[in-house]
Amino acid sequence: MAEPEQRDAEATQNQDRATAYFASGCFWCVEAVYESVKGVDEAISGYAGGHTKNPTYEDSNTGKTGHAEAVKVIYDPEVISFSQLVDVYFGSQNPTQVNGQGPDHGSQYRSIIFYQNDAEKNIIEEKKAALAQKLSEPVAAEVKPFEKFWEAEGYHQNYEVQHPENPYIQKVSIPRINRFKEKFPELLKTNSH
């Protein structure tokens, strides 16, 4: 009897959470950015936007799976809105870079915002158009309906926190998150890394 009650309690607890899916270059960087945002419970690295089942890091890195490195963001919409998460998305990358971010190039690093309903699609398209007008350049992010998220291998999760000595983390991830923090101090958790 305890098991169904436990499941009911977990279901009730998660009803006030929402999910969003973003691809914007290396998922180590994107995960670290979103995990520093207040209202975000967790960001999980994975793969999305492709045509193969159960992609691996090695498969995805070939660019032949169609997947991009992506992040599943679990958040409290009472604390942070989807619209604000889209602001974080555009504000934490080079929005005009096609097929990559920074030193990472290839379709597996392309920028994609996934929408789950028409309201999200409208928010994304309005913000993308406004940013393109402000920059007087096209914004590279694809806008796609969410289909499936494949969680990445365990060693990719929380990579930036667990491997601060990694040269890529030091040269790419940490500078990227620091640029983000300077732009959005009001959105940061008090204990963000």
N, C-alpha and C positions, 0 to 999 in steps of 0.2 A: 504493500500500500504506500510506503514512503516514496518509492520511485516515481509514480505518477504525480504525486504532490510536488516532489522536487522539480519535475519537468514543468509543471504548471507555474511554479514560482519563478523559474528561469525564464519562461516565456513571457510572463508578466513584466519581469525586470527588463527584458530586451525590447518590449513594445514601445518604449519611449526613446529608442535609438533609431537612427537612420544610417544608411550607407550611401557612399558616393565612390565613384571610380575615376581615376585620373592616370594618364600616362604622360610623362614629361622628362624623357631622358632616363638616366640610371635610377632604378627604383630605390637604391640605397639613399640617394639624395632626397627623393620625393618623400619617402617614408619618414626621414628625419625631420623634414620641414613640417609635415602634417602632425607628427607626434609632438611638436612644440606648440601647437595651436590649442588655445583653451576651448573646451567643449569637445575635443577629439579624444575618444577613449583609446583608440588604437588605429594604427595604420599597418596594413599587411602587404608585403611585397608579393607580386605574382605576375601573371601574364594575361593579356586580354586583347581582343580585336582581331584575332587570327582565325584560321580555318582548321587547325589540327587539334586533336584531343590530347589531353595530358602532356602539354609541352614541357620540356626540360630546359634548363638554362643553356645547355649545349645546343639543343635544337633551335631555340629561340635566337641564339646568337648568330646563326647562319643567315637569318633574315628570310628563310624560306617557309616558316610556319605562318607568317602573316601577323603574328602576335607582337605586341609591344610590351616592354617592361612596364607594369602598371602597379597601382597601389589601391587597395580597398580601404576606404576611410570609414570608420565606425564613429559616429558622432551624436551628440545630444542637440537636437534642433532647438531646444529651449535656450541653449547657450550660444550656439553658432549656427547661422543659417547656411543653406546650400549656396545662396548668392555670395556670402562671405567666403565660402570655400572656393568658389570660382575666382574671386578676387585674389585669394592666396595662390591659386594655380597660376594665373597670369602674372602675378607679382613676384613669383619665385623662379622665373625662367626667362630666357631670351625668347619672347613670343614670336619673333620673325624667323628663327632658325628652323629650316626644313630638315626633316629626317635626322634629328639629333638635338643634343644639348651640350654646349661646351665642347669638350674633346671627344664626346661619344657620337659616332656617326653611324647611320644605317637605319633601316626601317624599324628595327627592334627598339630604337630609341626615339621614334617619332612622338609627337605630341598629339594626344587624343583626349577629349573630354567625352565621357559616356553619360548619356541621359537615360533616365528610367521612366519618364513621363513627359507630357507636353509642357508642363510648367517648367521643368528643369531645362528642356530644350530651348524654350523661349528665353530663359535667363541667360543661358550660355550664348545663344546667338546675338542677343542684345549687347552683352558685354564684349563679345568678340568684335562686333561691328563698331562699337564705340572706341575700342582700343585701336583697331585698324585706322579709324578716322584720326584719332589723336596722334598716332605714329606716322600717318601718311604712307603706310606700307601694309601689305597683306599680313595677316596673322596666320601662322602655319598650322595651328591646332585643328585637327579633324574633329568634327562633331558627329558622334555615332550613337545609335541606340545600344544600350547595354545588352549583351547576350550571355556571356559566361566569363567568370573569373577563375583562373587556375592558380591556386596558391603555389608560390615558389618553394623551393627546397628550404629546409629548416635553417641551413647555414646562412641564408640571405636575410633572415628576419632580424630586425634590430641591429643590422650590420654596423652602422655608424657608431652606435653606442658601444658595441662589443669589440670593435676593432679601431679605436682612435689612432693607433700607431700606423695603420695602413697608409702607404703613400698616397693612394687615390683619395682616401678619406681626408687626409691632411691638405692635399692640393686642390681638390675639386669639391667634395661634399661640405667640408667645414666653411670654406669661403662662400659657397652658395647659401648655406643656411644663415650665415652671418649677414649677407646682403639682404636676405628676406627679413631677418629680425630688425634691421635698421629701418626697413620700409613699413613694417607692421607691428610696432611695439605694443600697441593696444590689444593685439590679438594673441599675445604670448602667454603661455602658462607661467606662473610665478617660478616654477621649478624646472623650466625648460633647459635642455642641455645646450 
